[in-house]
Amino acid sequence: MIRRWPVAGRLTLRARLALLTAAAVALAVAACATASWYLTRNQLYHELDRRLGAVGGPPAPEGGMPPRMQRFERDLGAALVSCRSDAQAGTGPSLPGPAEITQVVDVRGRACTLPGAGTLVVTGADAAVARGARERAVHDGTGVTSAGDQIDVRILTRSFRTPEGVPFAVSFAISLKEVEGPLDNLALLLVAVTALGVLVSAGAGLMIARASLRPVDELTGAVEHIARTEDLGTRIPEEGTDEIARLSRSFNSMTAALAASRERQRQLIADAGHELRTPLTSLRTNIDLLLRAEASGRVLPADTRHRLLVSVKAQMRELSSLVGDLLELARPAEAEPVREPVALHEVVARAVERARLRGPGLAVEAAAQPWYVMGDPASLERAVVNLLDNAVKFSPPGGTVEVGLKAGELTVRDHGPGIPAEDLPHVFERFWRSPSARSLPGSGLGLSIVARVVEECGGRVDLDPATGGGTLARVRLPGTPDLAD
């Protein structure tokens, strides 16, 4: 089940584009602001670590006391000996560097405070440095200054050794206020910049959405105009190569196809009305004559009445054939037409039998080799019957119609008057009939049906003058001589 979000349904496309643009810019600005804050923080911490690293100076050779720390060796040794856990008031040793809190850690990880130097919380990393397992450790922590204030600090713990070789560590700490203050101010500034960026991006997104959707508005106006006026001749400018231009071209192609389809329908209706008028008029005339004769009491001669009834039957047959042809041509082209194996040679055999019944005075000679095609059996049989009916209609009395099927090519040849060269381009048009054939029965739709069916099967049909007179119809259909193939 597809879930539809109600908020998206209430927002217009323009509003959604502006919202998405603003959200994308806001995310980008927020990401840049966050990255800037972290880069600044890392730089400030790097500077703190550099200052802490300079407190004790470079390490002494052979692991002894660094030169800058040697004059404080006595105080550090006293702190190790006493290892007091409480900070002493008063003035303590003035250790080098900018450290605000200094603390000694013995080999067992205990804090040994110096007079007036404050205290720090000993961590596992500090204890590892005091044991000599690590050379140094840098981390954040908390401490208490000599004045008793608890502060957040950056701690550097370095490993040292007494003259006797006993390892210990000294922790130097600097307050984080000089880092946290600028970082807090920077965070406020970045939040303000981000908010301003969101507002600016929302405005820019709305302007971009309006500019981008202007062609869509034109397309919408054109669609509404067509729906209101049914004017399929409306066209949309096809400028550019972007998606909107492609949509405009597709829309114009669609309206052109619809206009052509409507024109074909109008032409079909007009042609059908014209073709139906003649048999209906003749049929109505004959029936009116019979009714008037019966109403007046005048008995028509038997042969006259018989001729009238035969004419009525012929007109009814012509109407039935015309209606069937119209239904076949009015059938919409299917997206997936019927495709099943059809034995074309069997279809030809049945069509030949029907042609012999319709032309009793003609000789219909047939030679069909096996050939299987993919298509609709009923439509294929109707197409072959139409071809044979056309040959029978134009064959002279006592003439011969030759039918052949070989290697997928069906040929139907008659010995009639043939088709003039100027008429050949029109023989497959709907309702078209040559001047010489207008006196003969028929609707002019048979060959149109043949062309449509053959095209649906992927084949081709041609009519050409035959050598020695007459017409040769050739139908080529893709297939195989063996159904197993």
KOLNU-797974 format. One line per 10 residues: number of its first residue (from 1); their letters; for each residue x negated, y negated, z negated of C-alpha. Coordinates in steps of 0.1 Angstrom, whole numbers, plus 5000, padded with zeros to 4 digits. Layout:
<semars>
NUM	a	X:Y:Z  ...;
</semars>
This chain:
<semars>
1	mirrwpvagr	5000:5000:5000  4986:4966:5010  4987:4940:4982  4993:4905:4993  4980:4877:4970  5007:4851:4964  4982:4822:4961  4968:4828:4996  5003:4829:5010  5011:4794:4996;
11	ltlrarlall	4979:4778:5009  4976:4766:5045  4947:4777:5067  4933:4742:5065  4934:4743:5027  4918:4778:5026  4890:4767:5049  4883:4736:5027  4884:4757:4996  4861:4784:5010;
21	taaavalava	4837:4756:5021  4837:4740:4987  4832:4773:4970  4803:4782:4992  4786:4749:4987  4793:4751:4950  4777:4785:4948  4747:4773:4967  4742:4741:4946  4747:4762:4914;
31	acataswylt	4721:4787:4926  4696:4759:4934  4702:4742:4901  4697:4774:4882  4666:4782:4901  4653:4746:4894  4660:4749:4857  4642:4782:4854  4612:4770:4874  4609:4739:4852;
41	rnqlyheldr	4612:4760:4821  4585:4784:4833  4562:4754:4840  4568:4739:4806  4562:4772:4789  4531:4777:4810  4518:4744:4797  4525:4754:4761  4507:4786:4766  4477:4768:4780;
51	rlgavggppa	4476:4745:4750  4479:4774:4726  4451:4793:4745  4427:4763:4740  4432:4764:4702  4405:4789:4693  4383:4783:4724  4367:4812:4743  4360:4844:4725  4327:4849:4708;
61	peggmpprmq	4301:4874:4721  4303:4909:4707  4338:4903:4692  4326:4878:4665  4341:4845:4655  4345:4819:4683  4322:4789:4679  4351:4766:4673  4364:4789:4645  4332:4796:4627;
71	rferdlgaal	4333:4766:4605  4367:4778:4592  4354:4813:4586  4354:4809:4548  4390:4797:4546  4402:4825:4568  4382:4851:4548  4397:4837:4516  4432:4841:4531  4425:4876:4540;
81	vscrsdaqag	4412:4884:4505  4441:4869:4487  4467:4876:4514  4493:4854:4498  4527:4857:4511  4539:4822:4501  4527:4790:4517  4507:4768:4495  4514:4731:4492  4488:4705:4496;
91	tgpslpgpae	4462:4700:4523  4449:4731:4539  4421:4737:4564  4423:4715:4595  4422:4742:4622  4414:4732:4657  4440:4725:4684  4476:4712:4683  4491:4741:4663  4518:4730:4638;
101	itqvvdvrgr	4518:4764:4620  4488:4787:4615  4489:4821:4599  4465:4850:4593  4477:4886:4599  4457:4914:4583  4451:4948:4597  4482:4962:4580  4504:4936:4596  4509:4914:4565;
111	actlpgagtl	4512:4876:4568  4484:4859:4549  4493:4823:4546  4469:4794:4546  4473:4764:4523  4495:4738:4539  4498:4757:4573  4533:4770:4571  4545:4806:4577  4556:4826:4606;
121	vvtgadaava	4577:4858:4611  4553:4886:4619  4564:4908:4649  4552:4941:4661  4532:4925:4688  4514:4904:4661  4507:4935:4640  4492:4953:4671  4469:4924:4678  4458:4924:4641;
131	rgareravhd	4450:4961:4643  4428:4955:4674  4452:4974:4697  4457:4942:4718  4436:4912:4725  4464:4887:4723  4502:4883:4723  4524:4853:4733  4561:4851:4724  4588:4829:4710;
141	gtgvtsagdq	4597:4830:4673  4607:4811:4642  4586:4796:4615  4586:4773:4584  4564:4742:4584  4544:4730:4554  4572:4706:4548  4597:4734:4545  4615:4729:4578  4626:4759:4599;
151	idvriltrsf	4618:4754:4636  4617:4774:4668  4581:4779:4680  4560:4793:4707  4534:4817:4691  4500:4828:4703  4484:4856:4683  4447:4862:4689  4425:4891:4677  4394:4883:4656;
161	rtpegvpfav	4369:4903:4634  4351:4895:4602  4313:4896:4600  4318:4931:4585  4338:4941:4616  4372:4942:4600  4399:4932:4626  4425:4906:4619  4446:4881:4638  4454:4845:4637;
171	sfaislkeve	4488:4832:4649  4490:4796:4662  4525:4781:4668  4537:4750:4685  4573:4736:4682  4596:4742:4711  4612:4708:4707  4591:4692:4734  4603:4720:4758  4639:4724:4747;
181	gpldnlalll	4647:4686:4748  4637:4681:4784  4653:4714:4794  4686:4703:4778  4685:4670:4796  4677:4687:4828  4706:4711:4824  4730:4682:4819  4717:4665:4850  4720:4696:4870;
191	vavtalgvlv	4756:4702:4859  4764:4667:4869  4747:4671:4903  4766:4704:4908  4799:4688:4900  4792:4660:4924  4782:4685:4951  4814:4704:4947  4835:4672:4951  4815:4661:4981;
201	sagaglmiar	4816:4696:4997  4854:4698:4991  4858:4665:5011  4834:4677:5038  4852:4710:5039  4885:4693:5045  4871:4672:5073  4855:4702:5089  4887:4722:5086  4906:4694:5103;
211	aslrpvdelt	4881:4691:5131  4878:4729:5136  4916:4735:5135  4925:4707:5160  4925:4732:5189  4946:4755:5169  4971:4727:5163  4972:4722:5201  4977:4759:5206  5005:4759:5180;
221	gavehiarte	5022:4729:5197  5020:4747:5231  5035:4779:5216  5064:4759:5200  5069:4740:5233  5072:4773:5252  5095:4788:5226  5117:4757:5228  5117:4751:5266  5107:4786:5279;
231	dlgtripeeg	5083:4769:5302  5056:4795:5309  5037:4771:5331  5023:4753:5300  4985:4755:5299  4960:4748:5271  4926:4732:5278  4899:4758:5279  4869:4737:5269  4838:4753:5254;
241	tdeiarlsrs	4827:4789:5248  4836:4793:5211  4863:4815:5197  4890:4788:5200  4882:4785:5237  4884:4822:5241  4918:4822:5223  4930:4795:5246  4920:4815:5277  4937:4846:5263;
251	fnsmtaalaa	4968:4826:5256  4968:4811:5291  4963:4846:5306  4992:4859:5285  5016:4831:5296  5005:4836:5333  5012:4874:5330  5046:4867:5314  5054:4841:5341  5044:4867:5368;
261	srerqrqlia	5065:4894:5351  5095:4871:5349  5091:4861:5385  5090:4898:5395  5121:4905:5375  5139:4876:5391  5128:4888:5426  5139:4923:5417  5173:4912:5407  5177:4890:5438;
271	daghelrtpl	5166:4918:5461  5187:4943:5443  5217:4921:5446  5211:4916:5483  5207:4953:5489  5237:4962:5469  5259:4937:5486  5260:4955:5519  5270:4990:5508  5295:4976:5482;
281	tslrtnidll	5311:4954:5509  5314:4983:5532  5327:5005:5505  5353:4980:5494  5364:4974:5530  5370:5011:5536  5388:5016:5502  5410:4985:5509  5420:4999:5543  5430:5032:5528;
291	lraeasgrvl	5450:5015:5500  5468:4992:5524  5477:5021:5546  5491:5040:5517  5509:5009:5503  5525:5001:5537  5536:5036:5543  5517:5037:5576  5499:5070:5579  5464:5068:5594;
301	padtrhrllv	5454:5093:5620  5437:5123:5606  5404:5116:5624  5404:5079:5613  5411:5089:5577  5383:5115:5578  5358:5090:5592  5367:5065:5565  5363:5091:5538  5329:5102:5552;
311	svkaqmrels	5318:5066:5553  5329:5061:5517  5309:5092:5507  5278:5080:5526  5280:5046:5510  5284:5062:5475  5253:5083:5482  5234:5053:5494  5244:5034:5462  5234:5063:5440;
321	slvgdllela	5200:5065:5457  5195:5027:5455  5204:5027:5418  5180:5056:5411  5152:5038:5429  5159:5006:5410  5158:5025:5377  5125:5040:5387  5109:5007:5396  5124:4989:5366;
331	rpaeaepvre	5108:5015:5343  5080:4996:5324  5045:5009:5328  5037:5030:5298  5006:5023:5278  5001:5061:5276  5018:5076:5307  5027:5113:5307  4996:5132:5315  5000:5170:5319;
341	pvalhevvar	4987:5195:5344  5009:5196:5376  5006:5222:5404  5008:5198:5433  5011:5226:5459  5043:5238:5441  5056:5203:5441  5049:5200:5479  5067:5234:5485  5099:5222:5467;
351	averarlrgp	5098:5188:5485  5094:5206:5519  5125:5227:5512  5145:5196:5504  5132:5179:5536  5144:5208:5557  5179:5205:5542  5180:5168:5550  5167:5172:5586  5183:5204:5599;
361	glaveaaaqp	5173:5196:5634  5136:5191:5626  5107:5215:5622  5089:5210:5589  5055:5228:5590  5036:5230:5557  5002:5244:5547  4993:5237:5511  4963:5250:5492  4963:5251:5454;
371	wyvmgdpasl	4956:5218:5437  4962:5208:5401  4964:5171:5390  4972:5153:5358  5005:5134:5358  5042:5134:5353  5058:5163:5372  5092:5145:5379  5075:5113:5392  5051:5132:5414;
381	eravvnlldn	5079:5153:5430  5099:5121:5436  5069:5105:5453  5063:5135:5476  5101:5137:5484  5101:5100:5493  5072:5105:5517  5089:5135:5534  5122:5116:5536  5105:5087:5553;
391	avkfsppggt	5089:5111:5578  5123:5129:5584  5141:5096:5588  5118:5083:5616  5113:5116:5634  5131:5120:5667  5157:5149:5671  5140:5182:5675  5107:5167:5663  5081:5181:5639;
401	vevglkagel	5069:5170:5605  5035:5183:5596  5026:5186:5559  4992:5196:5546  4975:5198:5512  4937:5204:5512  4910:5195:5487  4933:5171:5469  4945:5152:5500  4982:5154:5509;
411	tvrdhgpgip	4990:5145:5545  5024:5139:5560  5026:5133:5598  5056:5125:5619  5060:5120:5656  5083:5090:5655  5078:5056:5669  5051:5047:5644  5046:5015:5624  5035:4983:5642;
421	aedlphvfer	5001:4971:5630  5015:4938:5618  5039:4957:5595  5013:4980:5578  5003:4955:5551  5039:4953:5539  5051:4989:5539  5045:4993:5501  5063:4961:5491  5097:4964:5473;
431	fwrspsarsl	5128:4961:5496  5106:4955:5526  5120:4971:5558  5107:4967:5593  5131:4952:5618  5134:4985:5636  5144:5004:5604  5170:4980:5591  5198:4998:5609  5188:5031:5593;
441	pgsglglsiv	5199:5042:5558  5176:5034:5529  5167:5007:5504  5131:4999:5512  5120:5012:5477  5108:5047:5485  5072:5038:5495  5070:5014:5466  5078:5042:5443  5052:5064:5460;
451	arvveecggr	5025:5037:5456  5033:5033:5419  5033:5070:5410  5000:5076:5429  4984:5046:5412  4994:5059:5378  4977:5092:5386  4945:5075:5396  4949:5082:5433  4954:5063:5465;
461	vdldpatggg	4979:5063:5493  4976:5050:5529  4997:5048:5560  4980:5048:5594  4991:5052:5630  4986:5088:5640  4968:5099:5671  4993:5106:5699  5021:5086:5682  5038:5087:5649;
471	tlarvrlpgt	5026:5079:5614  5001:5096:5592  5005:5092:5554  4975:5103:5533  4976:5106:5495  4944:5114:5476  4948:5125:5440  4919:5135:5416  4923:5171:5404  4909:5206:5407;
481	pdlad	4917:5237:5428  4917:5259:5396  4938:5252:5365  4911:5267:5343  4887:5240:5353;
</semars>
